[in-house]
Amino acid sequence: MAIGEDGPGGTGRNTGVERLMLGFSNLRETREQRPMVLTGGDGVFVIDEDGRRFLDASASFYCAALGYSNERLVAAAHRQMQAMPFYVSAQQRTVPAVIELAERMAAMSPIRDAHVAFGATGSEANEFALKFMRYRNMWRGQPKRKKMISRLGSYHGGTLMTAGLGGSKTLHDSFALPMEDHLLVSQPDFFNNGLPGETEDAFCDRLIAELEQVIADAGPEEVGAFIAEPLSFSAGLVIPPKDYFARVQAVLKQHDILFIDDEVITGYGRTGRMFGAETLGFQPDILCSAKAMSGAYFPISATIIDGDIYRDMEAHSDMQGMFAHAGTFAGHPVGAAVALEMLNIVEETDLPGEVTRKAPCFARRVNALADHPLVADVRTIGMAGAIQLKSEGAGAMAAGVLEGAAKLLATIAQDHGLIIRVTGPTAMIAPPLIISEAEIDQLFDTFSVALDAVTEQVNAAG
Ligand SMILES: Cc1ncc(COP(=O)(O)O)c(C=O)c1O
C-alpha cells in the first residue's frame, strides 16, 4: 500500500501498523503512530528498529527474568524443535519434556502432593484453576460452590472469566463481562486504602471483616475460591500488612474455600524466593505459573494443584471415562524444553538468592526517591519497586499535567533510553532478574533525570 492509502478510516499516513490491534494501547493511536518496534535484545537491554538501546525496567510485562539474549534458552528451544517440534499432550500421548517438567515443578512448588496441568498463558493457568475448582465441586455434589473472590485492581488475565477477577467496574462494564459469580473485595493497600487515623493493624482487621461479610452475604457454601497475587503489580505493587495472608487463609479454611495463588508475575525469584507465597508466608491450594517459567522465550503456563483436589478430580474423570479438558498448545514441547532449561539455570545460578543479594542495592535506590517533591510513596520488595507520584497540586492538575504525570514520566524515560511501566499514578520498576548492580545504578540515574524533567513541567504548569 502506498503512502496515503491506508484504507477506510485511515489517517492518510502509512505507519505500517494500520491493521494491527495492540492491547493496552489506544487503538487509534496505534493506527496513527508507529509503536516502538523491537528487533533485538542484549541482556537487560532491548534494541528498536532504529538501533536505539533501551534498558528495560519492565522486563516486558515482568516476564523476561533472564533478559533478552540467553543462549541456553535459545539452544534448548532449538534442540526440542529438531527432536520433536510439536505433539499435543492429551489423549494418553505426550513427550518426555512435558513429563519431566511436571515432575520438577511438582517437586519445587509449595503445593502439597502436587499435580500439574499445563497451559499456554497466565490467563489459561488461572482460568483452568477455576475450571478445576468447579469440576471438583461438581464431583463433591456441590454444584453451587463456584463463586470466586478476587481483589479490586488485581489482574488475573484477559479471558472472559479471568478479566472479571479484580479489575475495575469500568473494565467489567466496557466488555460487558459475565460477573454473576464474581465477588470483589478491597486491595490490601494501606497507603491508598487506609482511612485517616487508621493503623495498619486496624486496616487489616477491616479487610478481614470485609472478606467475612462478602462470604456470609454470598452464602459460604456457594464460594469456591479466593484468588490473589502475593503482590499485586497491576494495583501498583501492593505489599500487604504482615498478617494479611495468614488471616485470609484462616477465613478461607474455615469455609472450605480454595486459595488460588496467582504467581504469574511473582514466580521464579522476583521476590527473592522461588515463589511469592514463600516470601509472604502462606500455603496455597493451587498455584498458577507462567511468564518467567520459560524466561518468557516460549509461551507456557502451569496450574499446580494440591493432592486432595487432584484425587477428587481423578475420581470424577474415572466416573466419566475421561477428563474432558485439554488445550492444543497446553504444554507445548518447545515451551516445556525451554522451561526445563530455565529451571536448570534458576537452580544452578540460585536466581532467587541472587535477587536477595542485589535487593538492598535496588531498595536503596527506590527508597532514595521517597523525598522527591513529586513522589507520594515508594514500595519495594525483591527486584520490584513502585514509585507512586503525587496526584494533588491545584495548578498542575488544572493543566492536566499531574494527572498524567506517570504517563509523562514513562514517555520522558523512554526518550532517555529507559522503559518503565506505569499503572495509575505509579511507576513500576521490575527489570530482568539478571540485572547487575551497575545496571541498577544506570536505571535509577536515568529514572531520576526523567522524574526531574516531569517535575519541571509540573512546576511550570502549577
Ligand atoms: C498476575 C497476572 N496473572 C495473570 C496474567 C495473565 O497472563 P497472560 O497475559 O499470559 O495470559 C498476568 C498478565 O500480565 C498477570 O500479571
The ligand as an ORCA input file, in Angstrom:
! r2SCAN-3c Opt
* xyz 0 1
  C      -0.676    -11.547     37.848
  C      -1.066    -11.947     36.455
  N      -1.863    -13.006     36.282
  C      -2.237    -13.412     35.062
  C      -1.826    -12.737     33.931
  C      -2.268    -13.192     32.582
  O      -1.209    -13.778     31.909
  P      -1.212    -13.841     30.292
  O      -1.130    -12.425     29.821
  O      -0.006    -14.672     29.975
  O      -2.464    -14.508     29.891
  C      -0.988    -11.643     34.063
  C      -0.516    -10.927     32.871
  O       0.044     -9.866     32.912
  C      -0.601    -11.228     35.358
  O       0.173    -10.163     35.531
*
